[in-house]
Amino acid sequence: MRRVRVVIRGRVQGVGYRFSMCERADEVGVAGWVRNRRDGSVEAEIEGTDEQVAELLSWAAEGPPMGRVDGVSVTDVEPTGELGFEARATL
């Protein structure tokens, strides 16, 4: 299993990014969470197989139709065994 922390920058708040990521994460079958950050970025942790994580990261680099992704930073973190994917409160 692989788990990554992702920070997405661009026009990613107010465009349905978190909702769309939750839907896509459920389709891909990964666990984790996503939340807005006060600096205007979106942060997420994604856990699954290498292939599942890569698939959601590919989506994250594009985002929903109304958004615009300018950059994505990815950091590997320790897997937690978490189940499900959820939207969390703004940090």
Biopython code that builds the backbone (N, CA, C, O; Angstrom):
import numpy as np
from Bio.PDB.StructureBuilder import StructureBuilder

atoms = [
    (1, "MET", "N", (0.841, -1.194, 0.000)),
    (1, "MET", "CA", (0.000, 0.000, 0.000)),
    (1, "MET", "C", (0.880, 1.249, 0.000)),
    (1, "MET", "O", (1.982, 1.260, 0.548)),
    (2, "ARG", "N", (0.368, 2.271, -0.617)),
    (2, "ARG", "CA", (1.060, 3.557, -0.674)),
    (2, "ARG", "C", (0.110, 4.645, -0.195)),
    (2, "ARG", "O", (-1.087, 4.616, -0.482)),
    (3, "ARG", "N", (0.666, 5.609, 0.541)),
    (3, "ARG", "CA", (-0.112, 6.770, 0.986)),
    (3, "ARG", "C", (0.695, 8.017, 0.658)),
    (3, "ARG", "O", (1.899, 8.077, 0.904)),
    (4, "VAL", "N", (0.015, 9.009, 0.099)),
    (4, "VAL", "CA", (0.675, 10.269, -0.246)),
    (4, "VAL", "C", (-0.123, 11.441, 0.302)),
    (4, "VAL", "O", (-1.347, 11.387, 0.419)),
    (5, "ARG", "N", (0.607, 12.508, 0.638)),
    (5, "ARG", "CA", (-0.023, 13.793, 0.967)),
    (5, "ARG", "C", (0.159, 14.670, -0.264)),
    (5, "ARG", "O", (1.257, 14.769, -0.813)),
    (6, "VAL", "N", (-0.920, 15.298, -0.688)),
    (6, "VAL", "CA", (-0.937, 16.080, -1.917)),
    (6, "VAL", "C", (-1.427, 17.490, -1.605)),
    (6, "VAL", "O", (-2.397, 17.664, -0.866)),
    (7, "VAL", "N", (-0.760, 18.494, -2.167)),
    (7, "VAL", "CA", (-1.226, 19.873, -2.088)),
    (7, "VAL", "C", (-1.422, 20.352, -3.522)),
    (7, "VAL", "O", (-0.498, 20.311, -4.334)),
    (8, "ILE", "N", (-2.640, 20.807, -3.823)),
    (8, "ILE", "CA", (-3.002, 21.230, -5.164)),
    (8, "ILE", "C", (-3.219, 22.732, -5.142)),
    (8, "ILE", "O", (-3.960, 23.247, -4.305)),
    (9, "ARG", "N", (-2.571, 23.437, -6.064)),
    (9, "ARG", "CA", (-2.680, 24.889, -6.145)),
    (9, "ARG", "C", (-3.286, 25.292, -7.479)),
    (9, "ARG", "O", (-3.168, 24.583, -8.479)),
    (10, "GLY", "N", (-3.936, 26.447, -7.467)),
    (10, "GLY", "CA", (-4.594, 26.971, -8.655)),
    (10, "GLY", "C", (-5.970, 27.481, -8.267)),
    (10, "GLY", "O", (-6.189, 27.891, -7.127)),
    (11, "ARG", "N", (-6.894, 27.456, -9.213)),
    (11, "ARG", "CA", (-8.285, 27.796, -8.881)),
    (11, "ARG", "C", (-8.971, 26.485, -8.513)),
    (11, "ARG", "O", (-9.605, 25.834, -9.343)),
    (12, "VAL", "N", (-8.823, 26.119, -7.232)),
    (12, "VAL", "CA", (-9.283, 24.804, -6.772)),
    (12, "VAL", "C", (-10.290, 24.890, -5.625)),
    (12, "VAL", "O", (-10.727, 23.861, -5.110)),
    (13, "GLN", "N", (-10.655, 26.092, -5.227)),
    (13, "GLN", "CA", (-11.710, 26.259, -4.216)),
    (13, "GLN", "C", (-12.892, 26.959, -4.869)),
    (13, "GLN", "O", (-12.723, 27.851, -5.701)),
    (14, "GLY", "N", (-14.097, 26.540, -4.478)),
    (14, "GLY", "CA", (-15.305, 27.134, -5.035)),
    (14, "GLY", "C", (-15.658, 26.592, -6.418)),
    (14, "GLY", "O", (-16.496, 27.164, -7.115)),
    (15, "VAL", "N", (-15.021, 25.489, -6.815)),
    (15, "VAL", "CA", (-15.270, 24.915, -8.138)),
    (15, "VAL", "C", (-15.675, 23.441, -8.048)),
    (15, "VAL", "O", (-15.720, 22.748, -9.065)),
    (16, "GLY", "N", (-15.967, 22.962, -6.842)),
    (16, "GLY", "CA", (-16.364, 21.569, -6.652)),
    (16, "GLY", "C", (-15.214, 20.583, -6.622)),
    (16, "GLY", "O", (-15.412, 19.386, -6.828)),
    (17, "TYR", "N", (-14.002, 21.083, -6.363)),
    (17, "TYR", "CA", (-12.829, 20.204, -6.378)),
    (17, "TYR", "C", (-12.953, 19.089, -5.339)),
    (17, "TYR", "O", (-12.771, 17.915, -5.665)),
    (18, "ARG", "N", (-13.264, 19.451, -4.085)),
    (18, "ARG", "CA", (-13.338, 18.425, -3.028)),
    (18, "ARG", "C", (-14.419, 17.398, -3.332)),
    (18, "ARG", "O", (-14.184, 16.195, -3.220)),
    (19, "PHE", "N", (-15.599, 17.866, -3.715)),
    (19, "PHE", "CA", (-16.703, 16.961, -4.029)),
    (19, "PHE", "C", (-16.316, 16.027, -5.173)),
    (19, "PHE", "O", (-16.555, 14.821, -5.105)),
    (20, "SER", "N", (-15.718, 16.590, -6.226)),
    (20, "SER", "CA", (-15.314, 15.786, -7.381)),
    (20, "SER", "C", (-14.233, 14.783, -7.005)),
    (20, "SER", "O", (-14.247, 13.648, -7.482)),
    (21, "MET", "N", (-13.292, 15.193, -6.151)),
    (21, "MET", "CA", (-12.248, 14.263, -5.735)),
    (21, "MET", "C", (-12.837, 13.117, -4.922)),
    (21, "MET", "O", (-12.414, 11.972, -5.078)),
    (22, "CYS", "N", (-13.802, 13.406, -4.059)),
    (22, "CYS", "CA", (-14.448, 12.342, -3.287)),
    (22, "CYS", "C", (-15.116, 11.331, -4.219)),
    (22, "CYS", "O", (-14.986, 10.122, -4.024)),
    (23, "GLU", "N", (-15.829, 11.828, -5.232)),
    (23, "GLU", "CA", (-16.478, 10.933, -6.182)),
    (23, "GLU", "C", (-15.455, 10.071, -6.915)),
    (23, "GLU", "O", (-15.618, 8.857, -7.035)),
    (24, "ARG", "N", (-14.402, 10.716, -7.402)),
    (24, "ARG", "CA", (-13.368, 9.991, -8.160)),
    (24, "ARG", "C", (-12.645, 8.989, -7.266)),
    (24, "ARG", "O", (-12.343, 7.877, -7.701)),
    (25, "ALA", "N", (-12.364, 9.375, -6.015)),
    (25, "ALA", "CA", (-11.699, 8.471, -5.074)),
    (25, "ALA", "C", (-12.544, 7.224, -4.842)),
    (25, "ALA", "O", (-12.009, 6.117, -4.781)),
    (26, "ASP", "N", (-13.861, 7.392, -4.711)),
    (26, "ASP", "CA", (-14.743, 6.238, -4.536)),
    (26, "ASP", "C", (-14.706, 5.335, -5.765)),
    (26, "ASP", "O", (-14.707, 4.110, -5.641)),
    (27, "GLU", "N", (-14.675, 5.944, -6.956)),
    (27, "GLU", "CA", (-14.614, 5.159, -8.192)),
    (27, "GLU", "C", (-13.307, 4.359, -8.277)),
    (27, "GLU", "O", (-13.302, 3.198, -8.686)),
    (28, "VAL", "N", (-12.201, 5.002, -7.883)),
    (28, "VAL", "CA", (-10.886, 4.365, -7.965)),
    (28, "VAL", "C", (-10.695, 3.345, -6.845)),
    (28, "VAL", "O", (-9.973, 2.363, -7.015)),
    (29, "GLY", "N", (-11.347, 3.580, -5.692)),
    (29, "GLY", "CA", (-11.255, 2.657, -4.569)),
    (29, "GLY", "C", (-10.159, 2.976, -3.569)),
    (29, "GLY", "O", (-9.677, 2.085, -2.869)),
    (30, "VAL", "N", (-9.756, 4.255, -3.497)),
    (30, "VAL", "CA", (-8.730, 4.648, -2.529)),
    (30, "VAL", "C", (-9.372, 5.133, -1.233)),
    (30, "VAL", "O", (-10.562, 5.441, -1.185)),
    (31, "ALA", "N", (-8.556, 5.193, -0.189)),
    (31, "ALA", "CA", (-8.977, 5.733, 1.100)),
    (31, "ALA", "C", (-8.285, 7.077, 1.298)),
    (31, "ALA", "O", (-7.340, 7.417, 0.586)),
    (32, "GLY", "N", (-8.779, 7.839, 2.287)),
    (32, "GLY", "CA", (-8.127, 9.096, 2.637)),
    (32, "GLY", "C", (-9.099, 10.225, 2.856)),
    (32, "GLY", "O", (-10.240, 10.021, 3.270)),
    (33, "TRP", "N", (-8.624, 11.430, 2.568)),
    (33, "TRP", "CA", (-9.438, 12.628, 2.816)),
    (33, "TRP", "C", (-8.954, 13.777, 1.939)),
    (33, "TRP", "O", (-7.871, 13.732, 1.356)),
    (34, "VAL", "N", (-9.802, 14.817, 1.868)),
    (34, "VAL", "CA", (-9.473, 16.034, 1.132)),
    (34, "VAL", "C", (-10.065, 17.213, 1.894)),
    (34, "VAL", "O", (-11.133, 17.098, 2.494)),
    (35, "ARG", "N", (-9.360, 18.359, 1.868)),
    (35, "ARG", "CA", (-9.875, 19.554, 2.546)),
    (35, "ARG", "C", (-9.296, 20.811, 1.892)),
    (35, "ARG", "O", (-8.223, 20.788, 1.289)),
    (36, "ASN", "N", (-10.039, 21.899, 2.034)),
    (36, "ASN", "CA", (-9.528, 23.206, 1.628)),
    (36, "ASN", "C", (-8.558, 23.705, 2.682)),
    (36, "ASN", "O", (-8.670, 23.359, 3.858)),
    (37, "ARG", "N", (-7.599, 24.523, 2.252)),
    (37, "ARG", "CA", (-6.694, 25.195, 3.180)),
    (37, "ARG", "C", (-6.918, 26.691, 3.056)),
    (37, "ARG", "O", (-7.302, 27.188, 1.997)),
    (38, "ARG", "N", (-6.678, 27.395, 4.133)),
    (38, "ARG", "CA", (-6.933, 28.840, 4.160)),
    (38, "ARG", "C", (-6.098, 29.615, 3.146)),
    (38, "ARG", "O", (-6.450, 30.742, 2.796)),
    (39, "ASP", "N", (-4.996, 29.032, 2.669)),
    (39, "ASP", "CA", (-4.157, 29.727, 1.686)),
    (39, "ASP", "C", (-4.699, 29.598, 0.257)),
    (39, "ASP", "O", (-4.061, 30.067, -0.686)),
    (40, "GLY", "N", (-5.868, 28.969, 0.087)),
    (40, "GLY", "CA", (-6.479, 28.830, -1.228)),
    (40, "GLY", "C", (-6.167, 27.524, -1.932)),
    (40, "GLY", "O", (-6.694, 27.261, -3.013)),
    (41, "SER", "N", (-5.319, 26.705, -1.335)),
    (41, "SER", "CA", (-4.989, 25.412, -1.933)),
    (41, "SER", "C", (-5.927, 24.332, -1.400)),
    (41, "SER", "O", (-6.738, 24.583, -0.508)),
    (42, "VAL", "N", (-5.807, 23.147, -1.950)),
    (42, "VAL", "CA", (-6.522, 21.971, -1.472)),
    (42, "VAL", "C", (-5.471, 20.942, -1.083)),
    (42, "VAL", "O", (-4.486, 20.742, -1.794)),
    (43, "GLU", "N", (-5.694, 20.288, 0.059)),
    (43, "GLU", "CA", (-4.778, 19.263, 0.560)),
    (43, "GLU", "C", (-5.527, 17.939, 0.646)),
    (43, "GLU", "O", (-6.712, 17.911, 0.981)),
    (44, "ALA", "N", (-4.842, 16.855, 0.346)),
    (44, "ALA", "CA", (-5.463, 15.531, 0.427)),
    (44, "ALA", "C", (-4.426, 14.503, 0.846)),
    (44, "ALA", "O", (-3.227, 14.688, 0.638)),
    (45, "GLU", "N", (-4.903, 13.425, 1.435)),
    (45, "GLU", "CA", (-4.101, 12.233, 1.634)),
    (45, "GLU", "C", (-4.838, 11.108, 0.936)),
    (45, "GLU", "O", (-6.051, 10.952, 1.078)),
    (46, "ILE", "N", (-4.076, 10.323, 0.174)),
    (46, "ILE", "CA", (-4.632, 9.268, -0.664)),
    (46, "ILE", "C", (-3.880, 7.977, -0.356)),
    (46, "ILE", "O", (-2.650, 7.952, -0.351)),
    (47, "GLU", "N", (-4.631, 6.903, -0.099)),
    (47, "GLU", "CA", (-4.003, 5.610, 0.207)),
    (47, "GLU", "C", (-4.638, 4.506, -0.616)),
    (47, "GLU", "O", (-5.861, 4.398, -0.706)),
    (48, "GLY", "N", (-3.786, 3.688, -1.216)),
    (48, "GLY", "CA", (-4.251, 2.557, -2.008)),
    (48, "GLY", "C", (-3.063, 1.869, -2.634)),
    (48, "GLY", "O", (-1.923, 2.069, -2.213)),
    (49, "THR", "N", (-3.328, 1.053, -3.646)),
    (49, "THR", "CA", (-2.242, 0.427, -4.374)),
    (49, "THR", "C", (-1.517, 1.507, -5.184)),
    (49, "THR", "O", (-2.041, 2.605, -5.372)),
    (50, "ASP", "N", (-0.331, 1.194, -5.653)),
    (50, "ASP", "CA", (0.408, 2.145, -6.491)),
    (50, "ASP", "C", (-0.435, 2.598, -7.673)),
    (50, "ASP", "O", (-0.454, 3.784, -8.003)),
    (51, "GLU", "N", (-1.134, 1.664, -8.313)),
    (51, "GLU", "CA", (-1.951, 1.978, -9.482)),
    (51, "GLU", "C", (-3.124, 2.883, -9.118)),
    (51, "GLU", "O", (-3.418, 3.839, -9.836)),
    (52, "GLN", "N", (-3.791, 2.587, -8.010)),
    (52, "GLN", "CA", (-4.923, 3.414, -7.580)),
    (52, "GLN", "C", (-4.472, 4.827, -7.250)),
    (52, "GLN", "O", (-5.099, 5.799, -7.673)),
    (53, "VAL", "N", (-3.383, 4.943, -6.496)),
    (53, "VAL", "CA", (-2.865, 6.262, -6.128)),
    (53, "VAL", "C", (-2.478, 7.036, -7.381)),
    (53, "VAL", "O", (-2.797, 8.219, -7.501)),
    (54, "ALA", "N", (-1.793, 6.381, -8.315)),
    (54, "ALA", "CA", (-1.381, 7.037, -9.560)),
    (54, "ALA", "C", (-2.599, 7.528, -10.345)),
    (54, "ALA", "O", (-2.567, 8.614, -10.924)),
    (55, "GLU", "N", (-3.665, 6.737, -10.367)),
    (55, "GLU", "CA", (-4.872, 7.125, -11.099)),
    (55, "GLU", "C", (-5.513, 8.374, -10.495)),
    (55, "GLU", "O", (-5.919, 9.277, -11.226)),
    (56, "LEU", "N", (-5.607, 8.430, -9.160)),
    (56, "LEU", "CA", (-6.212, 9.620, -8.553)),
    (56, "LEU", "C", (-5.281, 10.828, -8.667)),
    (56, "LEU", "O", (-5.753, 11.954, -8.821)),
    (57, "LEU", "N", (-3.982, 10.610, -8.594)),
    (57, "LEU", "CA", (-3.046, 11.731, -8.786)),
    (57, "LEU", "C", (-3.161, 12.295, -10.198)),
    (57, "LEU", "O", (-3.061, 13.507, -10.389)),
    (58, "SER", "N", (-3.366, 11.446, -11.168)),
    (58, "SER", "CA", (-3.553, 11.898, -12.544)),
    (58, "SER", "C", (-4.800, 12.779, -12.638)),
    (58, "SER", "O", (-4.780, 13.829, -13.279)),
    (59, "TRP", "N", (-5.882, 12.343, -11.995)),
    (59, "TRP", "CA", (-7.099, 13.152, -11.974)),
    (59, "TRP", "C", (-6.837, 14.477, -11.256)),
    (59, "TRP", "O", (-7.268, 15.531, -11.724)),
    (60, "ALA", "N", (-6.128, 14.429, -10.114)),
    (60, "ALA", "CA", (-5.872, 15.628, -9.310)),
    (60, "ALA", "C", (-5.129, 16.695, -10.104)),
    (60, "ALA", "O", (-5.340, 17.887, -9.882)),
    (61, "ALA", "N", (-4.269, 16.286, -11.019)),
    (61, "ALA", "CA", (-3.510, 17.239, -11.826)),
    (61, "ALA", "C", (-4.399, 17.981, -12.824)),
    (61, "ALA", "O", (-4.029, 19.046, -13.317)),
    (62, "GLU", "N", (-5.565, 17.418, -13.118)),
    (62, "GLU", "CA", (-6.531, 18.054, -14.032)),
    (62, "GLU", "C", (-7.645, 18.739, -13.252)),
    (62, "GLU", "O", (-8.005, 19.878, -13.550)),
    (63, "GLY", "N", (-8.191, 18.047, -12.255)),
    (63, "GLY", "CA", (-9.284, 18.583, -11.448)),
    (63, "GLY", "C", (-10.601, 18.615, -12.199)),
    (63, "GLY", "O", (-10.697, 18.111, -13.318)),
    (64, "PRO", "N", (-11.623, 19.212, -11.580)),
    (64, "PRO", "CA", (-12.946, 19.285, -12.198)),
    (64, "PRO", "C", (-12.961, 20.322, -13.330)),
    (64, "PRO", "O", (-12.061, 21.158, -13.417)),
    (65, "PRO", "N", (-13.970, 20.269, -14.187)),
    (65, "PRO", "CA", (-14.026, 21.158, -15.347)),
    (65, "PRO", "C", (-13.949, 22.652, -15.032)),
    (65, "PRO", "O", (-13.356, 23.404, -15.806)),
    (66, "MET", "N", (-14.524, 23.099, -13.930)),
    (66, "MET", "CA", (-14.533, 24.529, -13.613)),
    (66, "MET", "C", (-13.251, 25.000, -12.928)),
    (66, "MET", "O", (-13.057, 26.202, -12.751)),
    (67, "GLY", "N", (-12.385, 24.084, -12.546)),
    (67, "GLY", "CA", (-11.153, 24.428, -11.838)),
    (67, "GLY", "C", (-9.984, 24.637, -12.784)),
    (67, "GLY", "O", (-10.081, 24.433, -13.994)),
    (68, "ARG", "N", (-8.883, 25.049, -12.188)),
    (68, "ARG", "CA", (-7.624, 25.176, -12.928)),
    (68, "ARG", "C", (-6.500, 24.788, -11.974)),
    (68, "ARG", "O", (-6.305, 25.433, -10.944)),
    (69, "VAL", "N", (-5.774, 23.753, -12.312)),
    (69, "VAL", "CA", (-4.674, 23.286, -11.471)),
    (69, "VAL", "C", (-3.379, 23.858, -12.009)),
    (69, "VAL", "O", (-3.022, 23.634, -13.166)),
    (70, "ASP", "N", (-2.669, 24.610, -11.152)),
    (70, "ASP", "CA", (-1.390, 25.200, -11.526)),
    (70, "ASP", "C", (-0.210, 24.366, -11.035)),
    (70, "ASP", "O", (0.887, 24.463, -11.585)),
    (71, "GLY", "N", (-0.423, 23.556, -10.015)),
    (71, "GLY", "CA", (0.665, 22.744, -9.493)),
    (71, "GLY", "C", (0.178, 21.736, -8.484)),
    (71, "GLY", "O", (-0.808, 21.961, -7.782)),
    (72, "VAL", "N", (0.882, 20.614, -8.419)),
    (72, "VAL", "CA", (0.568, 19.543, -7.464)),
    (72, "VAL", "C", (1.881, 19.092, -6.841)),
    (72, "VAL", "O", (2.815, 18.708, -7.546)),
    (73, "SER", "N", (1.944, 19.140, -5.515)),
    (73, "SER", "CA", (3.117, 18.592, -4.829)),
    (73, "SER", "C", (2.694, 17.317, -4.110)),
    (73, "SER", "O", (1.625, 17.256, -3.502)),
    (74, "VAL", "N", (3.543, 16.308, -4.188)),
    (74, "VAL", "CA", (3.232, 14.981, -3.649)),
    (74, "VAL", "C", (4.353, 14.550, -2.714)),
    (74, "VAL", "O", (5.530, 14.598, -3.072)),
    (75, "THR", "N", (3.972, 14.127, -1.509)),
    (75, "THR", "CA", (4.919, 13.636, -0.523)),
    (75, "THR", "C", (4.445, 12.283, -0.030)),
    (75, "THR", "O", (3.286, 12.142, 0.361)),
    (76, "ASP", "N", (5.315, 11.291, -0.041)),
    (76, "ASP", "CA", (4.955, 9.986, 0.514)),
    (76, "ASP", "C", (4.892, 10.076, 2.032)),
    (76, "ASP", "O", (5.753, 10.685, 2.666)),
    (77, "VAL", "N", (3.860, 9.462, 2.604)),
    (77, "VAL", "CA", (3.701, 9.377, 4.054)),
    (77, "VAL", "C", (3.394, 7.924, 4.412)),
    (77, "VAL", "O", (3.137, 7.100, 3.535)),
    (78, "GLU", "N", (3.424, 7.628, 5.687)),
    (78, "GLU", "CA", (3.206, 6.262, 6.163)),
    (78, "GLU", "C", (1.735, 5.868, 5.993)),
    (78, "GLU", "O", (0.854, 6.614, 6.419)),
    (79, "PRO", "N", (1.448, 4.709, 5.379)),
    (79, "PRO", "CA", (0.064, 4.229, 5.279)),
    (79, "PRO", "C", (-0.553, 4.034, 6.663)),
    (79, "PRO", "O", (0.136, 3.664, 7.614)),
    (80, "THR", "N", (-1.859, 4.287, 6.762)),
    (80, "THR", "CA", (-2.554, 4.169, 8.042)),
    (80, "THR", "C", (-3.567, 3.034, 8.080)),
    (80, "THR", "O", (-4.034, 2.656, 9.154)),
    (81, "GLY", "N", (-3.912, 2.488, 6.913)),
    (81, "GLY", "CA", (-4.946, 1.461, 6.875)),
    (81, "GLY", "C", (-6.346, 2.025, 6.939)),
    (81, "GLY", "O", (-7.310, 1.287, 7.146)),
    (82, "GLU", "N", (-6.465, 3.328, 6.762)),
    (82, "GLU", "CA", (-7.757, 4.016, 6.795)),
    (82, "GLU", "C", (-8.694, 3.422, 5.744)),
    (82, "GLU", "O", (-8.246, 2.942, 4.703)),
    (83, "LEU", "N", (-9.983, 3.459, 6.021)),
    (83, "LEU", "CA", (-11.004, 3.001, 5.085)),
    (83, "LEU", "C", (-11.882, 4.177, 4.687)),
    (83, "LEU", "O", (-12.162, 5.049, 5.510)),
    (84, "GLY", "N", (-12.313, 4.208, 3.450)),
    (84, "GLY", "CA", (-13.203, 5.256, 2.968)),
    (84, "GLY", "C", (-12.462, 6.542, 2.636)),
    (84, "GLY", "O", (-11.288, 6.705, 2.970)),
    (85, "PHE", "N", (-13.168, 7.452, 1.973)),
    (85, "PHE", "CA", (-12.601, 8.740, 1.581)),
    (85, "PHE", "C", (-13.616, 9.806, 1.938)),
    (85, "PHE", "O", (-14.804, 9.662, 1.651)),
    (86, "GLU", "N", (-13.144, 10.889, 2.572)),
    (86, "GLU", "CA", (-14.069, 11.917, 3.054)),
    (86, "GLU", "C", (-13.530, 13.326, 2.814)),
    (86, "GLU", "O", (-12.325, 13.545, 2.689)),
    (87, "ALA", "N", (-14.464, 14.268, 2.754)),
    (87, "ALA", "CA", (-14.114, 15.687, 2.741)),
    (87, "ALA", "C", (-14.046, 16.148, 4.191)),
    (87, "ALA", "O", (-14.941, 15.855, 4.983)),
    (88, "ARG", "N", (-12.985, 16.869, 4.538)),
    (88, "ARG", "CA", (-12.800, 17.368, 5.903)),
    (88, "ARG", "C", (-12.949, 18.888, 5.926)),
    (88, "ARG", "O", (-12.963, 19.547, 4.886)),
    (89, "ALA", "N", (-13.058, 19.419, 7.129)),
    (89, "ALA", "CA", (-13.188, 20.864, 7.317)),
    (89, "ALA", "C", (-11.896, 21.581, 6.907)),
    (89, "ALA", "O", (-10.813, 20.996, 6.936)),
    (90, "THR", "N", (-12.026, 22.821, 6.534)),
    (90, "THR", "CA", (-10.892, 23.656, 6.137)),
    (90, "THR", "C", (-9.876, 23.753, 7.267)),
    (90, "THR", "O", (-10.233, 23.866, 8.440)),
    (91, "LEU", "N", (-8.600, 23.706, 6.888)),
    (91, "LEU", "CA", (-7.518, 23.827, 7.846)),
    (91, "LEU", "C", (-6.924, 25.222, 7.759)),
    (91, "LEU", "O", (-5.987, 25.540, 8.491)),
]
sb = StructureBuilder()
sb.init_structure("model")
sb.init_model(0)
sb.init_chain("A")
sb.init_seg("    ")
for serial, (resi, resn, name, xyz) in enumerate(atoms, 1):
    if name == "N":
        sb.init_residue(resn, " ", resi, " ")
    sb.init_atom(name, np.array(xyz, "f"), 0.0, 1.0, " ", f" {name:<3s}", serial, name[0])
structure = sb.get_structure()
